[in-house]
Amino acid sequence: MRVVIDTNVFISSFLGRGNPKQIIDLWKNGSLTICLSREIIDEYVEVLIRLGIKNAREIEELLQLFAQGYHSIFTAKIKTLKIVMEDPDDNKFFECAVSLKARYIISGDKNVLKVKDYCGIKVVNPKYFLTKFEGSK
């Protein structure tokens, strides 16, 4: 199943927190395919560094997983969308999801979650996603 993971969920998982960590574990074991764009990866790395994760080796390993296509797909073609007006920077998650035909955008951001559904792509929080994912097995 293809998903886009908002930075807040990705970073929370990196810090070992609850539902976001479970979602990243699903990605790591191959149950999910994470959809990525250059803008999303850049934001992941920028926030990790800003939060004090300065271990270059850890960040390099993460980037290598993405570069090797480890249960992930990447798009360079992005159609500019204007969906989240409160924070236009969040539109990159929708752009990536549309481009790669993701089923879900998983986010903890209230402005992103307000959208709920865009072109058949469900916008959900981590807890809701895990409930739906477990129910689909």
PLY file of the C-alpha trace (Angstrom):
ply
format ascii 1.0
element vertex 137
property float x
property float y
property float z
element edge 136
property int vertex1
property int vertex2
end_header
0.00 0.00 0.00
1.37 3.40 -0.99
1.39 6.14 1.64
2.83 9.61 2.09
4.11 10.27 5.59
4.05 13.86 6.81
7.23 15.09 8.44
5.67 15.30 11.91
4.82 11.58 11.82
8.18 10.60 10.35
10.14 12.59 12.94
8.01 11.30 15.83
8.78 7.76 14.71
12.48 8.53 14.59
12.24 9.60 18.22
10.55 6.26 19.05
7.06 7.49 19.73
3.94 5.23 19.65
1.76 5.05 16.54
4.21 6.86 14.25
6.92 4.32 15.14
4.51 1.48 14.32
3.86 3.03 10.91
7.57 3.30 10.13
8.01 -0.30 11.32
5.36 -1.29 8.73
7.43 0.51 6.09
10.65 -1.15 7.25
9.11 -4.64 7.11
7.71 -4.02 3.62
4.02 -3.78 4.49
3.92 -0.18 3.27
5.54 1.66 0.41
6.48 5.22 1.30
6.01 7.82 -1.46
8.71 10.48 -1.59
9.75 13.62 -3.42
12.92 15.66 -3.16
11.05 18.30 -1.15
9.80 15.74 1.37
13.23 14.16 1.87
14.83 17.60 2.25
12.31 18.50 4.95
12.82 15.19 6.80
16.59 15.77 6.93
16.29 19.48 7.79
14.01 18.77 10.76
16.17 15.88 12.01
19.21 18.16 12.00
17.29 21.01 13.62
16.17 18.65 16.41
19.75 17.72 17.13
20.09 14.46 15.19
23.52 15.41 13.94
24.85 11.92 13.51
25.80 12.11 9.84
26.00 8.31 9.64
22.39 7.86 10.76
21.14 10.44 8.28
23.29 8.96 5.52
21.86 5.48 6.23
18.35 6.86 5.99
19.12 8.60 2.69
20.67 5.38 1.37
17.46 3.48 2.16
15.51 6.04 0.17
18.03 6.10 -2.68
18.01 2.30 -2.95
14.21 2.31 -3.20
13.84 0.44 0.09
10.06 -0.04 0.10
9.78 3.45 -1.35
9.06 5.17 -4.63
10.18 8.59 -5.70
8.67 11.21 -7.96
10.47 14.05 -9.64
7.35 15.15 -11.50
5.24 17.31 -9.25
2.11 19.14 -10.26
1.77 22.29 -8.16
-1.37 22.13 -6.02
-2.94 24.67 -3.69
-4.85 22.66 -1.13
-3.55 23.68 2.31
-3.89 27.43 2.32
-2.84 27.88 5.98
0.61 26.44 5.25
1.35 26.18 1.52
4.54 24.22 2.30
2.28 21.27 3.25
1.01 21.01 -0.33
4.09 18.94 -1.21
2.52 15.94 0.53
-0.60 16.19 -1.64
1.48 16.75 -4.77
3.51 13.62 -4.05
0.43 11.55 -3.18
-1.34 12.52 -6.40
1.76 11.95 -8.52
2.42 8.47 -7.11
-1.21 7.43 -6.56
-0.91 6.97 -2.80
-3.93 5.71 -0.87
-3.19 7.68 2.30
-1.46 10.77 3.61
-0.63 10.12 7.26
-0.27 13.32 9.25
-0.57 14.86 12.68
-0.91 18.39 11.27
-4.39 19.84 11.87
-4.27 21.90 8.67
-3.45 18.83 6.58
-6.00 16.66 8.40
-8.77 19.20 7.67
-8.67 18.09 4.02
-9.79 14.51 4.91
-9.94 13.35 1.27
-8.38 14.66 -1.90
-8.94 12.89 -5.22
-9.67 9.66 -3.35
-6.56 9.96 -1.17
-7.54 9.66 2.48
-5.87 12.07 4.90
-5.69 10.49 8.34
-3.82 10.59 11.62
-1.50 7.72 12.63
-3.95 6.11 15.06
-6.77 6.05 12.51
-4.43 4.68 9.83
-3.27 1.82 12.04
-6.89 0.94 12.87
-7.76 0.83 9.16
-4.56 -1.01 8.23
-5.06 -3.71 10.87
-8.70 -4.05 9.80
-7.72 -4.65 6.18
-5.62 -7.74 6.96
0 1
1 2
2 3
3 4
4 5
5 6
6 7
7 8
8 9
9 10
10 11
11 12
12 13
13 14
14 15
15 16
16 17
17 18
18 19
19 20
20 21
21 22
22 23
23 24
24 25
25 26
26 27
27 28
28 29
29 30
30 31
31 32
32 33
33 34
34 35
35 36
36 37
37 38
38 39
39 40
40 41
41 42
42 43
43 44
44 45
45 46
46 47
47 48
48 49
49 50
50 51
51 52
52 53
53 54
54 55
55 56
56 57
57 58
58 59
59 60
60 61
61 62
62 63
63 64
64 65
65 66
66 67
67 68
68 69
69 70
70 71
71 72
72 73
73 74
74 75
75 76
76 77
77 78
78 79
79 80
80 81
81 82
82 83
83 84
84 85
85 86
86 87
87 88
88 89
89 90
90 91
91 92
92 93
93 94
94 95
95 96
96 97
97 98
98 99
99 100
100 101
101 102
102 103
103 104
104 105
105 106
106 107
107 108
108 109
109 110
110 111
111 112
112 113
113 114
114 115
115 116
116 117
117 118
118 119
119 120
120 121
121 122
122 123
123 124
124 125
125 126
126 127
127 128
128 129
129 130
130 131
131 132
132 133
133 134
134 135
135 136
